[in-house]
Amino acid sequence: MFLTHNKQNKRDAAIGLDLGASQIKAAILRRKGDALELVDYAVMQSSATIGERGAEQQLAAELQQLMNQLKFQERRVGVAISCSSAMVCETEFPRMPLEEIKRVLKLNSARYLRRDFSDYYLDAVELAEPSGNGKNTKSPTMKVLVGGANKEEVRWYRDALLAARIRPEVIELAAVSVINAFQVGNPGICEKDVVLLVDMGARSTSINFLRHGQPQMTRIMHFGGAQVSEYIAQSLTMQADAAEEEKIKMSDPVQPLVKRAILPLAKELRSSIDFFERQQECHVSKAFACGGSACAPRMLEFLSEEVGLRIESWNPVQSFQTSHFNGEGPKLLAIAPSLAAAVGAAATRA
């Protein structure tokens, strides 16, 4: 499966990998009674780029280094990817079994998605009907969330994983993995709030709206922290690495540059919120951000000001047992938002 909400085949401990554009992350979760424990985690910079010569071998070597850092020898993993071809959209079908919908999409995606996705791996989940609509029977049609990515890109990730002697049991979109993590870690919020969940990666950002804990609308924008760094580099005439450091420091001269750089994202968030609220006839009551850029509090402050809604940094392991990390607590807290996709890839299998 590519896009998955599979809750079966759980085990005592599970590894989730997040293969991002600039970092690869791993999280190991173990179930202890009704609670989850973060057993271990690891984060590494990655410079492997799809299409470049030797990049597959480079990613395989980086993955081996990452796995060697973990206190766990299991090689079966759940994988989240943030590739450039990733897409998520909503569509409507006559009511039928979900497996039949998947077969229809494979045979004729253009009819329902308005584009030919024959070169994509596609998967789908049914969107829950709004509760409280006074209907005791299901409607004759069903809304479906469809996600996928280009087959060539997915195979590139798979081949790199296999070269690193890692067995991917499932490969899913990071946009889906972060939703899985949020559902597991925030059942109370899911039950009562309409939530905006933003995953801010290096090269892409997923914008997810959850109602009753279920995804209702997802958009993927090809904009992330790397574009902010590139804007700083161009404005101050400096190298990319130096611009990244300046972004992290967030000094006074850099702050107005960051504010201008994130305007495209702010506008997309605002328009997405307005569209969703009109369509669903509801109000977004809480907003959270994860991903690497969500580790920068000032950036979220600037984004909140432009959007007109407070966007909080979300710690995906805050409800898990983490006391055994002892003195690493501050370090874990600082990078926790970037672990969301890896946590989500593991959480549904733990």
C-alpha positions as CSV (number, residue, x, y, z in Angstrom):
1,M,0.0,0.0,0.0
2,F,1.1,3.6,-0.5
3,L,-1.4,5.6,1.5
4,T,-2.3,3.5,4.5
5,H,-4.3,3.6,7.7
6,N,-3.7,-0.1,8.4
7,K,-3.9,-0.8,12.1
8,Q,-3.1,-4.5,11.8
9,N,0.1,-6.5,12.3
10,K,1.0,-4.6,15.4
11,R,4.1,-5.7,17.3
12,D,5.8,-4.9,20.6
13,A,8.1,-2.4,19.0
14,A,8.2,-0.7,15.6
15,I,10.5,1.5,13.6
16,G,9.3,4.4,11.6
17,L,11.6,6.2,9.0
18,D,11.0,9.6,7.5
19,L,13.0,10.2,4.3
20,G,12.9,13.9,4.0
21,A,14.5,16.2,1.4
22,S,17.3,17.4,3.8
23,Q,17.1,15.0,6.8
24,I,16.3,11.4,7.4
25,K,14.8,10.5,10.8
26,A,14.0,7.3,12.7
27,A,11.7,6.7,15.7
28,I,11.2,3.4,17.6
29,L,8.0,3.0,19.6
30,R,7.1,0.3,22.0
31,R,3.7,-0.4,23.5
32,K,3.6,-0.7,27.3
33,G,0.0,-1.5,28.2
34,D,-2.2,1.2,26.8
35,A,0.7,3.7,26.5
36,L,3.5,4.1,24.0
37,E,7.1,4.6,24.8
38,L,9.7,6.3,22.6
39,V,12.4,3.7,22.8
40,D,15.0,5.6,20.6
41,Y,15.3,8.1,17.8
42,A,17.9,9.4,15.4
43,V,18.3,12.3,13.0
44,M,20.8,12.7,10.2
45,Q,21.4,15.3,7.5
46,S,21.0,13.9,4.0
47,S,22.1,15.3,0.7
48,A,21.0,12.4,-1.6
49,T,18.8,13.8,-4.4
50,I,16.7,11.7,-6.8
51,G,18.1,11.6,-10.3
52,E,21.6,12.5,-9.4
53,R,24.4,10.0,-10.2
54,G,25.2,7.7,-7.3
55,A,22.4,9.2,-5.1
56,E,20.7,5.8,-4.5
57,Q,23.9,4.4,-3.1
58,Q,24.5,7.6,-1.1
59,L,21.0,7.3,0.5
60,A,21.6,3.6,1.3
61,A,24.9,4.5,3.1
62,E,23.2,7.2,5.0
63,L,20.4,4.9,6.0
64,Q,22.9,2.3,7.2
65,Q,24.5,5.0,9.4
66,L,21.1,6.0,10.8
67,M,20.1,2.5,11.6
68,N,23.5,1.8,13.3
69,Q,22.7,4.7,15.8
70,L,19.6,2.9,17.0
71,K,19.4,0.5,20.0
72,F,17.3,-1.9,18.0
73,Q,18.3,-4.5,15.3
74,E,14.9,-4.9,13.7
75,R,15.1,-4.2,9.9
76,R,11.3,-4.2,9.1
77,V,10.2,-0.6,9.1
78,G,7.3,1.7,8.1
79,V,8.5,4.5,5.8
80,A,7.2,8.0,5.2
81,I,8.4,9.9,2.1
82,S,8.1,13.6,1.0
83,C,8.9,13.3,-2.7
84,S,8.3,16.0,-5.2
85,S,5.6,14.1,-7.0
86,A,3.5,13.5,-3.9
87,M,-0.2,14.3,-4.4
88,V,-3.3,14.2,-2.2
89,C,-6.8,15.1,-3.4
90,E,-10.4,14.4,-2.6
91,T,-13.0,12.9,-5.0
92,E,-16.4,11.3,-4.9
93,F,-17.4,7.8,-5.9
94,P,-20.7,5.9,-6.0
95,R,-20.7,3.9,-2.8
96,M,-18.7,0.7,-3.3
97,P,-16.1,-1.4,-1.5
98,L,-12.8,0.5,-1.1
99,E,-10.8,-2.2,-2.8
100,E,-13.0,-1.8,-5.9
101,I,-12.3,2.0,-5.8
102,K,-8.6,1.3,-5.8
103,R,-8.9,-1.0,-8.8
104,V,-11.0,1.7,-10.7
105,L,-8.3,4.3,-9.9
106,K,-5.6,2.0,-11.2
107,L,-7.5,1.4,-14.5
108,N,-8.9,4.9,-15.1
109,S,-7.6,7.6,-12.7
110,A,-8.3,10.5,-15.2
111,R,-12.1,9.9,-15.0
112,Y,-12.2,10.6,-11.2
113,L,-9.0,12.7,-10.6
114,R,-9.1,14.8,-13.8
115,R,-5.6,13.8,-14.6
116,D,-3.9,10.6,-15.8
117,F,-2.0,9.1,-12.9
118,S,-1.2,5.8,-14.6
119,D,2.5,6.4,-13.7
120,Y,1.6,6.7,-10.0
121,Y,1.1,4.3,-7.1
122,L,-2.3,5.3,-5.8
123,D,-4.2,4.5,-2.6
124,A,-7.4,5.7,-1.0
125,V,-9.2,6.0,2.2
126,E,-12.9,6.9,2.7
127,L,-13.6,10.2,4.4
128,A,-16.0,10.0,7.3
129,E,-19.4,11.7,6.8
130,P,-20.0,14.6,9.1
131,S,-21.7,13.5,12.3
132,G,-24.9,15.0,13.5
133,N,-26.4,15.3,10.0
134,G,-29.6,13.6,11.2
135,K,-29.2,10.7,8.7
136,N,-29.3,7.1,9.9
137,T,-28.4,5.7,6.5
138,K,-25.3,6.3,4.4
139,S,-25.5,8.4,1.3
140,P,-25.4,6.8,-2.2
141,T,-22.0,8.4,-2.8
142,M,-18.8,8.4,-0.7
143,K,-16.0,11.0,-0.5
144,V,-12.5,9.5,-0.8
145,L,-9.1,10.9,0.0
146,V,-6.6,9.7,-2.7
147,G,-2.9,9.9,-2.3
148,G,0.1,8.8,-4.4
149,A,3.5,9.4,-5.9
150,N,5.3,8.7,-9.1
151,K,6.3,5.0,-9.4
152,E,9.8,5.8,-10.4
153,E,10.4,8.0,-7.3
154,V,8.9,5.4,-5.0
155,R,11.0,2.6,-6.5
156,W,14.1,4.8,-6.0
157,Y,13.4,5.0,-2.3
158,R,12.6,1.3,-2.1
159,D,15.8,0.3,-3.9
160,A,17.9,2.5,-1.6
161,L,16.2,0.9,1.4
162,L,16.8,-2.6,0.2
163,A,20.4,-1.7,-0.6
164,A,20.7,-0.7,3.1
165,R,19.2,-4.1,4.0
166,I,16.1,-2.5,5.3
167,R,12.7,-4.1,4.6
168,P,10.0,-1.5,4.0
169,E,6.7,-3.0,5.1
170,V,4.8,0.0,4.0
171,I,5.7,3.2,2.2
172,E,3.3,6.1,2.7
173,L,3.2,9.9,2.2
174,A,4.6,12.0,5.1
175,A,1.4,14.0,4.9
176,V,-0.5,10.8,6.0
177,S,2.1,9.8,8.6
178,V,1.8,13.0,10.5
179,I,-2.0,12.6,10.7
180,N,-1.4,9.1,12.1
181,A,0.9,10.5,14.7
182,F,-1.6,13.2,15.7
183,Q,-4.4,10.8,16.0
184,V,-2.4,8.5,18.3
185,G,-1.0,11.3,20.5
186,N,-4.0,13.7,20.8
187,P,-7.3,11.7,21.1
188,G,-8.8,14.4,23.3
189,I,-8.2,17.2,20.8
190,C,-9.3,15.0,17.9
191,E,-12.6,14.3,19.7
192,K,-13.7,17.9,20.2
193,D,-11.7,20.2,17.9
194,V,-11.5,21.0,14.3
195,V,-7.7,21.0,13.7
196,L,-5.3,22.5,11.1
197,L,-2.1,20.4,11.1
198,V,0.8,21.8,9.1
199,D,3.9,19.7,8.3
200,M,6.6,22.1,7.3
201,G,9.4,20.2,5.6
202,A,12.5,21.3,3.7
203,R,10.9,21.4,0.2
204,S,7.2,20.9,0.8
205,T,4.5,21.6,3.3
206,S,1.3,19.6,3.8
207,I,-1.8,21.4,5.0
208,N,-4.2,19.0,6.7
209,F,-7.6,19.6,8.2
210,L,-8.9,17.1,10.7
211,R,-12.5,16.9,12.0
212,H,-13.3,14.3,14.7
213,G,-9.7,13.2,14.2
214,Q,-10.3,12.2,10.6
215,P,-8.7,14.0,7.6
216,Q,-11.2,16.0,5.6
217,M,-8.9,18.0,3.3
218,T,-5.2,17.8,2.5
219,R,-3.1,20.1,0.3
220,I,0.6,19.7,-0.5
221,M,2.5,22.9,-1.3
222,H,5.9,22.8,-2.8
223,F,7.4,25.3,-0.4
224,G,9.5,24.7,2.7
225,G,12.4,25.8,4.9
226,A,14.8,25.5,2.0
227,Q,13.1,28.2,0.1
228,V,13.3,30.5,3.1
229,S,17.0,29.9,3.4
230,E,17.5,30.5,-0.4
231,Y,15.7,33.8,-0.1
232,I,18.0,34.8,2.8
233,A,21.0,33.8,0.7
234,Q,19.9,35.8,-2.3
235,S,19.1,38.9,-0.2
236,L,22.3,38.9,1.8
237,T,24.5,37.5,-1.0
238,M,25.8,34.5,1.0
239,Q,26.2,30.8,0.6
240,A,23.3,28.4,1.4
241,D,24.9,26.9,4.5
242,A,25.6,30.4,6.0
243,A,22.0,31.4,5.2
244,E,20.7,28.3,7.0
245,E,22.7,29.3,10.0
246,E,21.3,32.8,9.9
247,K,17.8,31.5,9.7
248,I,18.4,29.4,12.8
249,K,19.9,32.3,14.7
250,M,17.0,34.5,13.6
251,S,19.0,37.7,14.2
252,D,17.2,41.1,13.9
253,P,18.4,41.8,10.3
254,V,17.2,38.4,9.2
255,Q,13.7,38.5,10.7
256,P,12.1,40.8,8.1
257,L,13.6,38.6,5.3
258,V,12.0,35.5,6.9
259,K,8.7,37.3,7.2
260,R,8.7,38.2,3.5
261,A,9.9,34.7,2.5
262,I,7.0,32.9,4.3
263,L,4.3,35.1,2.7
264,P,3.4,32.5,0.0
265,L,2.9,29.9,2.7
266,A,0.8,32.2,4.8
267,K,-1.4,33.2,1.9
268,E,-2.0,29.5,1.0
269,L,-2.8,28.7,4.7
270,R,-5.3,31.5,4.9
271,S,-7.0,30.7,1.7
272,S,-7.1,27.0,2.6
273,I,-8.7,27.8,6.0
274,D,-11.3,30.0,4.4
275,F,-12.2,27.4,1.8
276,F,-12.4,24.6,4.3
277,E,-14.6,26.5,6.8
278,R,-17.0,27.5,4.0
279,Q,-17.2,24.0,2.6
280,Q,-17.5,22.2,5.9
281,E,-19.6,25.0,7.7
282,C,-17.3,24.8,10.7
283,H,-14.6,26.8,12.5
284,V,-10.9,25.7,12.8
285,S,-10.4,25.9,16.5
286,K,-6.8,24.8,16.8
287,A,-3.7,24.9,14.6
288,F,-0.4,23.0,15.0
289,A,2.8,22.7,13.1
290,C,5.4,20.0,12.9
291,G,8.4,19.4,10.7
292,G,11.9,21.0,10.7
293,S,10.7,24.6,10.4
294,A,8.3,24.1,13.3
295,C,11.4,23.8,15.5
296,A,11.9,27.6,15.0
297,P,9.5,29.4,17.4
298,R,9.9,32.8,15.8
299,M,9.0,31.5,12.4
300,L,5.7,30.2,13.8
301,E,5.1,33.6,15.4
302,F,5.6,35.3,12.1
303,L,3.4,32.8,10.3
304,S,0.7,33.1,12.9
305,E,0.6,36.9,12.5
306,E,0.2,36.7,8.8
307,V,-2.4,33.9,8.9
308,G,-4.4,35.5,11.7
309,L,-4.5,32.3,13.7
310,R,-2.2,31.0,16.4
311,I,-0.1,28.1,15.1
312,E,1.5,26.1,17.9
313,S,4.6,24.0,17.6
314,W,3.4,20.4,18.1
315,N,5.5,17.8,20.0
316,P,4.4,14.4,18.6
317,V,6.0,12.4,21.6
318,Q,4.7,14.6,24.4
319,S,2.1,11.9,25.4
320,F,4.7,9.1,25.2
321,Q,7.0,7.7,27.9
322,T,10.4,9.5,27.4
323,S,11.8,9.7,31.0
324,H,14.5,7.2,30.2
325,F,16.3,9.8,28.0
326,N,17.3,11.6,31.2
327,G,19.6,14.5,30.4
328,E,18.6,14.4,26.7
329,G,15.2,15.9,27.5
330,P,15.9,19.4,26.3
331,K,17.5,18.1,23.1
332,L,14.6,15.8,22.4
333,L,12.1,18.7,23.0
334,A,14.0,20.9,20.6
335,I,13.8,18.5,17.7
336,A,10.6,16.7,18.5
337,P,8.4,18.5,15.9
338,S,10.7,17.1,13.2
339,L,10.0,13.5,14.3
340,A,6.3,13.6,13.5
341,A,6.4,11.7,10.2
342,A,8.7,9.0,11.6
343,V,6.5,8.7,14.7
344,G,3.4,8.3,12.5
345,A,5.1,5.6,10.4
346,A,5.8,3.6,13.6
347,A,2.7,4.4,15.6
348,T,0.2,2.4,13.5
349,R,2.5,-0.7,13.7
350,A,3.5,-0.6,17.4
